[in-house]
Amino acid sequence: MNAIKKARRLIASEPHTETAISLARLVRALESDESFQLAELYKLDYEHFNLALEVLKEWRLDRYYMSKAKLLDLAVQLHEIP
């Protein structure tokens, strides 16, 4: 299971825990370009700290693929213009 799914399940199943709150803040910051205090990650236990790092890795990879898809879409649109 990927880290984003694991984080989603953790947040959904334990929404009031500090871990879920921290992960939710991280996701909101990634999505909306809000600031996020990295020190908040250090408060997580080792397992959840690693989960947060994996979320960051997957998020970056997904952004790369989204950018690539947008570029491909634009290239196809320009090719179709006479």
N, CA, C and O atoms as a printed pandas DataFrame, in Angstrom:
     atom_number atom_name residue_name chain_id  residue_number  x_coord  y_coord  z_coord
0              1         N          MET        A               1    0.854   -1.183    0.000
1              2        CA          MET        A               1    0.000    0.000    0.000
2              3         C          MET        A               1    0.894    1.238    0.000
3              4         O          MET        A               1    1.910    1.270    0.694
4              5         N          ASN        A               2    0.525    2.242   -0.763
5              6        CA          ASN        A               2    1.384    3.418   -0.817
6              7         C          ASN        A               2    1.181    4.330    0.390
7              8         O          ASN        A               2    0.192    4.219    1.115
8              9         N          ALA        A               3    2.123    5.217    0.583
9             10        CA          ALA        A               3    2.139    6.070    1.770
10            11         C          ALA        A               3    0.944    7.014    1.824
11            12         O          ALA        A               3    0.410    7.277    2.902
12            13         N          ILE        A               4    0.527    7.519    0.686
13            14        CA          ILE        A               4   -0.612    8.440    0.679
14            15         C          ILE        A               4   -1.871    7.723    1.157
15            16         O          ILE        A               4   -2.667    8.292    1.905
16            17         N          LYS        A               5   -2.052    6.471    0.727
17            18        CA          LYS        A               5   -3.203    5.689    1.200
18            19         C          LYS        A               5   -3.086    5.400    2.688
19            20         O          LYS        A               5   -4.073    5.496    3.418
20            21         N          LYS        A               6   -1.891    5.049    3.145
21            22        CA          LYS        A               6   -1.690    4.776    4.568
22            23         C          LYS        A               6   -1.998    6.015    5.400
23            24         O          LYS        A               6   -2.648    5.925    6.442
24            25         N          ALA        A               7   -1.533    7.160    4.941
25            26        CA          ALA        A               7   -1.793    8.408    5.667
26            27         C          ALA        A               7   -3.287    8.709    5.688
27            28         O          ALA        A               7   -3.826    9.118    6.717
28            29         N          ARG        A               8   -3.955    8.509    4.557
29            30        CA          ARG        A               8   -5.402    8.752    4.498
30            31         C          ARG        A               8   -6.144    7.862    5.479
31            32         O          ARG        A               8   -7.036    8.320    6.193
32            33         N          ARG        A               9   -5.775    6.596    5.512
33            34        CA          ARG        A               9   -6.436    5.670    6.443
34            35         C          ARG        A               9   -6.170    6.050    7.895
35            36         O          ARG        A               9   -7.067    5.987    8.736
36            37         N          LEU        A              10   -4.954    6.438    8.180
37            38        CA          LEU        A              10   -4.627    6.837    9.553
38            39         C          LEU        A              10   -5.422    8.077    9.957
39            40         O          LEU        A              10   -5.985    8.129   11.051
40            41         N          ILE        A              11   -5.464    9.062    9.082
41            42        CA          ILE        A              11   -6.201   10.305    9.381
42            43         C          ILE        A              11   -7.688   10.013    9.547
43            44         O          ILE        A              11   -8.332   10.573   10.434
44            45         N          ALA        A              12   -8.239    9.146    8.707
45            46        CA          ALA        A              12   -9.665    8.821    8.786
46            47         C          ALA        A              12  -10.004    8.013   10.035
47            48         O          ALA        A              12  -11.061    8.210   10.634
48            49         N          SER        A              13   -9.117    7.111   10.426
49            50        CA          SER        A              13   -9.428    6.232   11.554
50            51         C          SER        A              13   -9.108    6.847   12.910
51            52         O          SER        A              13   -9.716    6.481   13.917
52            53         N          GLU        A              14   -8.160    7.776   12.945
53            54        CA          GLU        A              14   -7.749    8.398   14.222
54            55         C          GLU        A              14   -7.631    9.912   14.056
55            56         O          GLU        A              14   -6.553   10.464   14.275
56            57         N          PRO        A              15   -8.711   10.598   13.674
57            58        CA          PRO        A              15   -8.609   12.012   13.296
58            59         C          PRO        A              15   -8.192   12.970   14.412
59            60         O          PRO        A              15   -7.751   14.084   14.129
60            61         N          HIS        A              16   -8.322   12.563   15.654
61            62        CA          HIS        A              16   -8.030   13.488   16.748
62            63         C          HIS        A              16   -6.651   13.281   17.365
63            64         O          HIS        A              16   -6.291   13.962   18.326
64            65         N          THR        A              17   -5.878   12.343   16.815
65            66        CA          THR        A              17   -4.540   12.114   17.361
66            67         C          THR        A              17   -3.576   13.162   16.803
67            68         O          THR        A              17   -3.793   13.721   15.728
68            69         N          GLU        A              18   -2.514   13.412   17.557
69            70        CA          GLU        A              18   -1.502   14.373   17.111
70            71         C          GLU        A              18   -0.877   13.933   15.785
71            72         O          GLU        A              18   -0.571   14.764   14.929
72            73         N          THR        A              19   -0.693   12.637   15.626
73            74        CA          THR        A              19   -0.115   12.124   14.392
74            75         C          THR        A              19   -1.006   12.446   13.205
75            76         O          THR        A              19   -0.525   12.950   12.190
76            77         N          ALA        A              20   -2.289   12.165   13.317
77            78        CA          ALA        A              20   -3.231   12.441   12.222
78            79         C          ALA        A              20   -3.298   13.933   11.929
79            80         O          ALA        A              20   -3.338   14.337   10.767
80            81         N          ILE        A              21   -3.310   14.734   12.953
81            82        CA          ILE        A              21   -3.367   16.187   12.775
82            83         C          ILE        A              21   -2.119   16.686   12.056
83            84         O          ILE        A              21   -2.211   17.524   11.160
84            85         N          SER        A              22   -0.955   16.174   12.446
85            86        CA          SER        A              22    0.296   16.580   11.794
86            87         C          SER        A              22    0.324   16.155   10.331
87            88         O          SER        A              22    0.704   16.937    9.460
88            89         N          LEU        A              23   -0.076   14.921   10.064
89            90        CA          LEU        A              23   -0.094   14.456    8.680
90            91         C          LEU        A              23   -1.101   15.247    7.840
91            92         O          LEU        A              23   -0.831   15.561    6.680
92            93         N          ALA        A              24   -2.239   15.564    8.412
93            94        CA          ALA        A              24   -3.235   16.357    7.691
94            95         C          ALA        A              24   -2.697   17.755    7.395
95            96         O          ALA        A              24   -2.929   18.293    6.312
96            97         N          ARG        A              25   -1.988   18.338    8.339
97            98        CA          ARG        A              25   -1.381   19.655    8.097
98            99         C          ARG        A              25   -0.343   19.581    6.983
99           100         O          ARG        A              25   -0.261   20.472    6.138
100          101         N          LEU        A              26    0.442   18.519    6.989
101          102        CA          LEU        A              26    1.447   18.329    5.946
102          103         C          LEU        A              26    0.784   18.244    4.571
103          104         O          LEU        A              26    1.229   18.893    3.625
104          105         N          VAL        A              27   -0.263   17.457    4.462
105          106        CA          VAL        A              27   -0.961   17.298    3.184
106          107         C          VAL        A              27   -1.579   18.619    2.734
107          108         O          VAL        A              27   -1.487   18.981    1.561
108          109         N          ARG        A              28   -2.203   19.334    3.657
109          110        CA          ARG        A              28   -2.781   20.638    3.298
110          111         C          ARG        A              28   -1.698   21.588    2.805
111          112         O          ARG        A              28   -1.901   22.315    1.833
112          113         N          ALA        A              29   -0.555   21.583    3.470
113          114        CA          ALA        A              29    0.546   22.462    3.074
114          115         C          ALA        A              29    1.059   22.092    1.682
115          116         O          ALA        A              29    1.347   22.969    0.868
116          117         N          LEU        A              30    1.169   20.816    1.421
117          118        CA          LEU        A              30    1.639   20.379    0.108
118          119         C          LEU        A              30    0.662   20.770   -0.990
119          120         O          LEU        A              30    1.074   21.191   -2.071
120          121         N          GLU        A              31   -0.601   20.636   -0.723
121          122        CA          GLU        A              31   -1.617   20.912   -1.734
122          123         C          GLU        A              31   -1.808   22.406   -1.975
123          124         O          GLU        A              31   -2.039   22.823   -3.110
124          125         N          SER        A              32   -1.715   23.203   -0.941
125          126        CA          SER        A              32   -2.065   24.619   -1.069
126          127         C          SER        A              32   -0.873   25.558   -0.969
127          128         O          SER        A              32   -1.045   26.777   -0.946
128          129         N          ASP        A              33    0.326   25.009   -0.911
129          130        CA          ASP        A              33    1.542   25.810   -0.762
130          131         C          ASP        A              33    1.549   26.636    0.515
131          132         O          ASP        A              33    2.175   27.695    0.570
132          133         N          GLU        A              34    0.851   26.153    1.547
133          134        CA          GLU        A              34    0.917   26.779    2.869
134          135         C          GLU        A              34    2.269   26.439    3.486
135          136         O          GLU        A              34    2.946   25.507    3.052
136          137         N          SER        A              35    2.646   27.195    4.491
137          138        CA          SER        A              35    3.883   26.853    5.192
138          139         C          SER        A              35    3.608   25.690    6.154
139          140         O          SER        A              35    2.481   25.487    6.604
140          141         N          PHE        A              36    4.647   24.953    6.446
141          142        CA          PHE        A              36    4.557   23.822    7.365
142          143         C          PHE        A              36    5.833   23.802    8.189
143          144         O          PHE        A              36    6.935   23.876    7.646
144          145         N          GLN        A              37    5.677   23.702    9.494
145          146        CA          GLN        A              37    6.830   23.671   10.392
146          147         C          GLN        A              37    7.439   22.276   10.400
147          148         O          GLN        A              37    6.821   21.326   10.880
148          149         N          LEU        A              38    8.642   22.157    9.872
149          150        CA          LEU        A              38    9.288   20.847    9.825
150          151         C          LEU        A              38    9.471   20.251   11.212
151          152         O          LEU        A              38    9.490   19.029   11.361
152          153         N          ALA        A              39    9.604   21.082   12.211
153          154        CA          ALA        A              39    9.761   20.579   13.580
154          155         C          ALA        A              39    8.581   19.709   13.983
155          156         O          ALA        A              39    8.706   18.859   14.865
156          157         N          GLU        A              40    7.446   19.917   13.347
157          158        CA          GLU        A              40    6.266   19.106   13.645
158          159         C          GLU        A              40    6.509   17.636   13.286
159          160         O          GLU        A              40    5.991   16.736   13.946
160          161         N          LEU        A              41    7.293   17.406   12.246
161          162        CA          LEU        A              41    7.612   16.030   11.856
162          163         C          LEU        A              41    8.456   15.334   12.918
163          164         O          LEU        A              41    8.303   14.134   13.145
164          165         N          TYR        A              42    9.341   16.077   13.564
165          166        CA          TYR        A              42   10.225   15.477   14.566
166          167         C          TYR        A              42    9.476   15.042   15.819
167          168         O          TYR        A              42   10.003   14.270   16.621
168          169         N          LYS        A              43    8.272   15.525   15.990
169          170        CA          LYS        A              43    7.456   15.116   17.131
170          171         C          LYS        A              43    6.808   13.749   16.906
171          172         O          LYS        A              43    6.336   13.113   17.849
172          173         N          LEU        A              44    6.791   13.303   15.640
173          174        CA          LEU        A              44    6.195   12.005   15.322
174          175         C          LEU        A              44    7.122   10.875   15.760
175          176         O          LEU        A              44    8.341   11.044   15.809
176          177         N          ASP        A              45    6.534    9.725   16.076
177          178        CA          ASP        A              45    7.387    8.572   16.372
178          179         C          ASP        A              45    8.054    8.134   15.071
179          180         O          ASP        A              45    7.696    8.606   13.992
180          181         N          TYR        A              46    9.008    7.247   15.178
181          182        CA          TYR        A              46    9.836    6.867   14.035
182          183         C          TYR        A              46    9.012    6.343   12.863
183          184         O          TYR        A              46    9.249    6.727   11.717
184          185         N          GLU        A              47    8.061    5.481   13.139
185          186        CA          GLU        A              47    7.226    4.894   12.085
186          187         C          GLU        A              47    6.448    5.967   11.329
187          188         O          GLU        A              47    6.408    5.957   10.099
188          189         N          HIS        A              48    5.834    6.886   12.060
189          190        CA          HIS        A              48    5.021    7.917   11.421
190          191         C          HIS        A              48    5.888    9.004   10.780
191          192         O          HIS        A              48    5.479    9.623    9.798
192          193         N          PHE        A              49    7.069    9.234   11.325
193          194        CA          PHE        A              49    8.019   10.145   10.687
194          195         C          PHE        A              49    8.380    9.605    9.301
195          196         O          PHE        A              49    8.390   10.352    8.323
196          197         N          ASN        A              50    8.673    8.311    9.226
197          198        CA          ASN        A              50    8.992    7.693    7.938
198          199         C          ASN        A              50    7.792    7.733    6.992
199          200         O          ASN        A              50    7.961    7.918    5.787
200          201         N          LEU        A              51    6.594    7.563    7.524
201          202        CA          LEU        A              51    5.392    7.667    6.703
202          203         C          LEU        A              51    5.291    9.076    6.108
203          204         O          LEU        A              51    4.983    9.230    4.926
204          205         N          ALA        A              52    5.547   10.089    6.915
205          206        CA          ALA        A              52    5.500   11.473    6.429
206          207         C          ALA        A              52    6.534   11.690    5.317
207          208         O          ALA        A              52    6.244   12.359    4.326
208          209         N          LEU        A              53    7.723   11.135    5.476
209          210        CA          LEU        A              53    8.749   11.263    4.438
210          211         C          LEU        A              53    8.316   10.563    3.147
211          212         O          LEU        A              53    8.552   11.068    2.049
212          213         N          GLU        A              54    7.685    9.406    3.290
213          214        CA          GLU        A              54    7.192    8.689    2.110
214          215         C          GLU        A              54    6.073    9.469    1.422
215          216         O          GLU        A              54    5.987    9.483    0.194
216          217         N          VAL        A              55    5.216   10.117    2.214
217          218        CA          VAL        A              55    4.162   10.963    1.630
218          219         C          VAL        A              55    4.815   12.075    0.813
219          220         O          VAL        A              55    4.386   12.361   -0.306
220          221         N          LEU        A              56    5.847   12.698    1.369
221          222        CA          LEU        A              56    6.556   13.757    0.640
222          223         C          LEU        A              56    7.127   13.236   -0.677
223          224         O          LEU        A              56    7.008   13.894   -1.711
224          225         N          LYS        A              57    7.742   12.066   -0.640
225          226        CA          LYS        A              57    8.321   11.487   -1.852
226          227         C          LYS        A              57    7.241   11.212   -2.897
227          228         O          LYS        A              57    7.395   11.565   -4.066
228          229         N          GLU        A              58    6.154   10.582   -2.471
229          230        CA          GLU        A              58    5.077   10.263   -3.409
230          231         C          GLU        A              58    4.424   11.523   -3.956
231          232         O          GLU        A              58    4.070   11.589   -5.133
232          233         N          TRP        A              59    4.268   12.518   -3.095
233          234        CA          TRP        A              59    3.632   13.766   -3.515
234          235         C          TRP        A              59    4.472   14.421   -4.609
235          236         O          TRP        A              59    3.944   14.903   -5.611
236          237         N          ARG        A              60    5.784   14.431   -4.398
237          238        CA          ARG        A              60    6.668   15.036   -5.395
238          239         C          ARG        A              60    6.613   14.257   -6.703
239          240         O          ARG        A              60    6.554   14.855   -7.777
240          241         N          LEU        A              61    6.633   12.958   -6.624
241          242        CA          LEU        A              61    6.563   12.117   -7.814
242          243         C          LEU        A              61    5.248   12.345   -8.554
243          244         O          LEU        A              61    5.235   12.461   -9.780
244          245         N          ASP        A              62    4.144   12.410   -7.812
245          246        CA          ASP        A              62    2.840   12.666   -8.430
246          247         C          ASP        A              62    2.812   14.029   -9.108
247          248         O          ASP        A              62    2.242   14.173  -10.190
248          249         N          ARG        A              63    3.420   15.024   -8.483
249          250        CA          ARG        A              63    3.475   16.360   -9.097
250          251         C          ARG        A              63    4.237   16.315  -10.404
251          252         O          ARG        A              63    3.852   16.948  -11.387
252          253         N          TYR        A              64    5.339   15.550  -10.403
253          254        CA          TYR        A              64    6.129   15.413  -11.627
254          255         C          TYR        A              64    5.267   14.817  -12.736
255          256         O          TYR        A              64    5.262   15.311  -13.864
256          257         N          TYR        A              65    4.537   13.751  -12.406
257          258        CA          TYR        A              65    3.702   13.108  -13.417
258          259         C          TYR        A              65    2.549   14.001  -13.849
259          260         O          TYR        A              65    2.158   13.977  -15.016
260          261         N          MET        A              66    2.001   14.787  -12.933
261          262        CA          MET        A              66    0.934   15.716  -13.301
262          263         C          MET        A              66    1.483   16.767  -14.263
263          264         O          MET        A              66    0.830   17.102  -15.252
264          265         N          SER        A              67    2.676   17.289  -13.981
265          266        CA          SER        A              67    3.285   18.282  -14.864
266          267         C          SER        A              67    3.563   17.686  -16.229
267          268         O          SER        A              67    3.354   18.338  -17.252
268          269         N          LYS        A              68    4.033   16.453  -16.248
269          270        CA          LYS        A              68    4.313   15.769  -17.503
270          271         C          LYS        A              68    3.023   15.579  -18.298
271          272         O          LYS        A              68    3.006   15.778  -19.513
272          273         N          ALA        A              69    1.954   15.199  -17.622
273          274        CA          ALA        A              69    0.671   15.004  -18.290
274          275         C          ALA        A              69    0.151   16.318  -18.870
275          276         O          ALA        A              69   -0.384   16.340  -19.978
276          277         N          LYS        A              70    0.305   17.408  -18.123
277          278        CA          LYS        A              70   -0.138   18.716  -18.616
278          279         C          LYS        A              70    0.664   19.121  -19.845
279          280         O          LYS        A              70    0.109   19.664  -20.800
280          281         N          LEU        A              71    1.961   18.860  -19.823
281          282        CA          LEU        A              71    2.811   19.174  -20.960
282          283         C          LEU        A              71    2.405   18.354  -22.182
283          284         O          LEU        A              71    2.310   18.885  -23.289
284          285         N          LEU        A              72    2.170   17.083  -21.980
285          286        CA          LEU        A              72    1.751   16.222  -23.080
286          287         C          LEU        A              72    0.418   16.691  -23.653
287          288         O          LEU        A              72    0.246   16.731  -24.871
288          289         N          ASP        A              73   -0.519   17.043  -22.789
289          290        CA          ASP        A              73   -1.827   17.534  -23.232
290          291         C          ASP        A              73   -1.666   18.792  -24.077
291          292         O          ASP        A              73   -2.297   18.925  -25.126
292          293         N          LEU        A              74   -0.831   19.706  -23.626
293          294        CA          LEU        A              74   -0.597   20.938  -24.367
294          295         C          LEU        A              74    0.045   20.632  -25.720
295          296         O          LEU        A              74   -0.337   21.227  -26.728
296          297         N          ALA        A              75    1.003   19.723  -25.759
297          298        CA          ALA        A              75    1.658   19.360  -27.012
298          299         C          ALA        A              75    0.670   18.761  -27.989
299          300         O          ALA        A              75    0.729   19.054  -29.183
300          301         N          VAL        A              76   -0.232   17.931  -27.508
301          302        CA          VAL        A              76   -1.247   17.328  -28.371
302          303         C          VAL        A              76   -2.188   18.409  -28.899
303          304         O          VAL        A              76   -2.535   18.413  -30.080
304          305         N          GLN        A              77   -2.599   19.325  -28.023
305          306        CA          GLN        A              77   -3.488   20.397  -28.462
306          307         C          GLN        A              77   -2.830   21.255  -29.532
307          308         O          GLN        A              77   -3.476   21.616  -30.516
308          309         N          LEU        A              78   -1.563   21.585  -29.355
309          310        CA          LEU        A              78   -0.864   22.416  -30.341
310          311         C          LEU        A              78   -0.687   21.670  -31.661
311          312         O          LEU        A              78   -0.726   22.282  -32.728
312          313         N          HIS        A              79   -0.497   20.385  -31.594
313          314        CA          HIS        A              79   -0.338   19.587  -32.812
314          315         C          HIS        A              79   -1.639   19.557  -33.614
315          316         O          HIS        A              79   -1.619   19.480  -34.842
316          317         N          GLU        A              80   -2.772   19.618  -32.905
317          318        CA          GLU        A              80   -4.079   19.547  -33.572
318          319         C          GLU        A              80   -4.486   20.883  -34.194
319          320         O          GLU        A              80   -5.397   20.924  -35.022
320          321         N          ILE        A              81   -3.823   21.974  -33.807
321          322        CA          ILE        A              81   -4.139   23.296  -34.392
322          323         C          ILE        A              81   -3.539   23.374  -35.787
323          324         O          ILE        A              81   -2.344   23.142  -35.967
324          325         N          PRO        A              82   -4.384   23.709  -36.797
325          326        CA          PRO        A              82   -3.862   23.752  -38.182
326          327         C          PRO        A              82   -2.920   24.907  -38.409
327          328         O          PRO        A              82   -2.404   25.075  -39.514
